Amino acid sequence: MTTTAISLPDSQIILDIARHADGVASVFLGHPPAAADPAARWHALTGQLARAGAEVDVVDAVERALLATTAPADGLAVFATGRGEPVILHTPGLAGPDRAEWSPVARLAPVLAWLRDRPPYVLVVTDRTGADLQISAGGGQTPRTTSVVGPDDEIERNAPGGRAQPRYHNRAEDSWR
């Protein structure tokens, strides 16, 4: 069995999960309780699925996906149907207790709320000598930081006075830009 494990879900993956209307297992692992055994947590979740009416092959696929994942024991969302492979979304910091549901459509609200709270962004801090850029793809990804150093000529505005003053002033402001 191959399992799709995704660090940052894009809109197409969310749409593919939402399109299934013939029964979907939605499993969420939130913050683990103190001294929790991962195997016991996953066994309890697959038991919830079986009691909710999920098919045996779906329960087995979810259990294999949970046991095979190398991700931390919190911040996972697993979606599985009777056909196809389970999709595992890494959602570090996903709030709420562990839960598993079998329903006609996938329960995507927790994943969408998690994505909403972690939007992509670009942060630029500039000064007269350069800029620091921080770029994040969103979804809790680690941002990349880059520094840009500008030219160091004429970064000071000076006031020599006389007819040359506007030239010095404009040259410094052009360098800032």
PALUM-517906 format. One record per residue (C-alpha): residue in one letter; x, y, z. Coordinates in steps of 0.02 Angstrom, whole numbers, padded with zeros to 5 digits. Layout:
// PALUM-517906
[atom A, [X, Y, Z]]
...
***
This chain:
// PALUM-517906
[atom M, [00000, 00000, 00000]]
[atom T, [00061, 00174, -00041]]
[atom T, [00000, 00319, 00061]]
[atom T, [00000, 00499, 00007]]
[atom A, [00080, 00603, 00146]]
[atom I, [00072, 00789, 00118]]
[atom S, [00159, 00927, 00215]]
[atom L, [00057, 01071, 00146]]
[atom P, [-00109, 01029, 00063]]
[atom D, [-00152, 01128, -00091]]
[atom S, [-00327, 01167, -00150]]
[atom Q, [-00330, 01021, -00274]]
[atom I, [-00297, 00893, -00137]]
[atom I, [-00435, 00970, -00029]]
[atom L, [-00554, 00965, -00178]]
[atom D, [-00512, 00783, -00215]]
[atom I, [-00550, 00735, -00035]]
[atom A, [-00713, 00836, -00037]]
[atom R, [-00775, 00754, -00198]]
[atom H, [-00796, 00583, -00118]]
[atom A, [-00980, 00562, -00074]]
[atom D, [-00988, 00375, -00044]]
[atom G, [-00917, 00369, 00132]]
[atom V, [-00756, 00444, 00197]]
[atom A, [-00657, 00407, 00354]]
[atom S, [-00595, 00569, 00433]]
[atom V, [-00466, 00541, 00570]]
[atom F, [-00385, 00682, 00668]]
[atom L, [-00242, 00668, 00792]]
[atom G, [-00231, 00823, 00900]]
[atom H, [-00122, 00849, 01052]]
[atom P, [-00078, 00681, 01130]]
[atom P, [-00125, 00650, 01311]]
[atom A, [00019, 00638, 01434]]
[atom A, [00115, 00473, 01420]]
[atom A, [00002, 00411, 01280]]
[atom D, [00053, 00255, 01185]]
[atom P, [00040, 00293, 00997]]
[atom A, [-00016, 00117, 00954]]
[atom A, [-00154, 00125, 01084]]
[atom R, [-00211, 00295, 01018]]
[atom W, [-00220, 00230, 00840]]
[atom H, [-00307, 00070, 00893]]
[atom A, [-00439, 00174, 00984]]
[atom L, [-00466, 00281, 00829]]
[atom T, [-00487, 00132, 00713]]
[atom G, [-00609, 00059, 00840]]
[atom Q, [-00711, 00219, 00829]]
[atom L, [-00714, 00201, 00640]]
[atom A, [-00773, 00020, 00649]]
[atom R, [-00912, 00065, 00773]]
[atom A, [-00965, 00211, 00660]]
[atom G, [-00995, 00089, 00516]]
[atom A, [-00837, 00105, 00413]]
[atom E, [-00796, -00040, 00299]]
[atom V, [-00664, -00163, 00359]]
[atom D, [-00544, -00122, 00216]]
[atom V, [-00555, 00065, 00258]]
[atom V, [-00519, 00033, 00442]]
[atom D, [-00371, -00077, 00394]]
[atom A, [-00305, 00053, 00272]]
[atom V, [-00315, 00190, 00405]]
[atom E, [-00228, 00080, 00533]]
[atom R, [-00087, 00036, 00412]]
[atom A, [-00068, 00220, 00364]]
[atom L, [-00058, 00274, 00546]]
[atom L, [00067, 00139, 00592]]
[atom A, [00175, 00175, 00439]]
[atom T, [00187, 00362, 00463]]
[atom T, [00349, 00433, 00528]]
[atom A, [00269, 00599, 00574]]
[atom P, [00247, 00655, 00754]]
[atom A, [00099, 00581, 00845]]
[atom D, [00006, 00746, 00844]]
[atom G, [-00051, 00854, 00702]]
[atom L, [-00111, 00724, 00578]]
[atom A, [-00269, 00717, 00474]]
[atom V, [-00305, 00554, 00381]]
[atom F, [-00440, 00534, 00250]]
[atom A, [-00483, 00364, 00175]]
[atom T, [-00620, 00293, 00065]]
[atom G, [-00666, 00119, 00009]]
[atom R, [-00565, 00146, -00149]]
[atom G, [-00395, 00224, -00168]]
[atom E, [-00259, 00255, -00043]]
[atom P, [-00273, 00355, 00118]]
[atom V, [-00215, 00536, 00116]]
[atom I, [-00115, 00595, 00267]]
[atom L, [-00101, 00781, 00297]]
[atom H, [00031, 00843, 00419]]
[atom T, [-00053, 00977, 00523]]
[atom P, [00062, 01021, 00670]]
[atom G, [-00031, 01111, 00805]]
[atom L, [-00203, 01047, 00754]]
[atom A, [-00314, 01086, 00902]]
[atom G, [-00434, 00967, 00983]]
[atom P, [-00438, 00788, 01045]]
[atom D, [-00411, 00633, 00939]]
[atom R, [-00566, 00588, 00840]]
[atom A, [-00619, 00473, 00700]]
[atom E, [-00779, 00483, 00599]]
[atom W, [-00860, 00389, 00456]]
[atom S, [-00980, 00498, 00359]]
[atom P, [-01047, 00520, 00182]]
[atom V, [-00928, 00666, 00152]]
[atom A, [-00758, 00709, 00224]]
[atom R, [-00751, 00819, 00378]]
[atom L, [-00632, 00954, 00314]]
[atom A, [-00677, 01096, 00432]]
[atom P, [-00532, 01064, 00554]]
[atom V, [-00404, 01061, 00411]]
[atom L, [-00477, 01218, 00331]]
[atom A, [-00475, 01308, 00499]]
[atom W, [-00295, 01253, 00526]]
[atom L, [-00246, 01321, 00354]]
[atom R, [-00340, 01483, 00385]]
[atom D, [-00238, 01513, 00542]]
[atom R, [-00073, 01486, 00448]]
[atom P, [-00084, 01588, 00287]]
[atom P, [00060, 01608, 00164]]
[atom Y, [00152, 01772, 00183]]
[atom V, [00300, 01877, 00132]]
[atom L, [00373, 01993, 00264]]
[atom V, [00494, 02127, 00205]]
[atom V, [00590, 02239, 00325]]
[atom T, [00686, 02373, 00233]]
[atom D, [00803, 02512, 00280]]
[atom R, [00923, 02623, 00184]]
[atom T, [01056, 02489, 00169]]
[atom G, [00954, 02336, 00116]]
[atom A, [00811, 02222, 00165]]
[atom D, [00771, 02063, 00260]]
[atom L, [00641, 01951, 00179]]
[atom Q, [00544, 01811, 00264]]
[atom I, [00443, 01698, 00150]]
[atom S, [00321, 01564, 00209]]
[atom A, [00215, 01448, 00103]]
[atom G, [00089, 01442, 00245]]
[atom G, [00017, 01292, 00334]]
[atom G, [00146, 01298, 00472]]
[atom Q, [00293, 01278, 00354]]
[atom T, [00459, 01346, 00415]]
[atom P, [00487, 01517, 00334]]
[atom R, [00642, 01551, 00230]]
[atom T, [00741, 01707, 00273]]
[atom T, [00845, 01803, 00148]]
[atom S, [00943, 01964, 00165]]
[atom V, [00977, 02088, 00026]]
[atom V, [01117, 02214, 00042]]
[atom G, [01101, 02370, -00061]]
[atom P, [01239, 02483, -00127]]
[atom D, [01327, 02582, 00006]]
[atom D, [01358, 02738, -00096]]
[atom E, [01275, 02898, -00039]]
[atom I, [01156, 02827, 00090]]
[atom E, [01168, 02984, 00195]]
[atom R, [01080, 03144, 00158]]
[atom N, [01197, 03286, 00194]]
[atom A, [01174, 03472, 00190]]
[atom P, [01326, 03551, 00109]]
[atom G, [01222, 03701, 00058]]
[atom G, [01238, 03804, -00097]]
[atom R, [01189, 03761, -00274]]
[atom A, [01248, 03577, -00256]]
[atom Q, [01125, 03539, -00115]]
[atom P, [00982, 03472, -00226]]
[atom R, [01105, 03357, -00318]]
[atom Y, [01170, 03278, -00156]]
[atom H, [00993, 03264, -00087]]
[atom N, [00922, 03180, -00245]]
[atom R, [01071, 03063, -00260]]
[atom A, [01046, 02999, -00082]]
[atom E, [00859, 02973, -00107]]
[atom D, [00889, 02880, -00272]]
[atom S, [01008, 02763, -00181]]
[atom W, [00877, 02731, -00047]]
[atom R, [00752, 02679, -00178]]
***
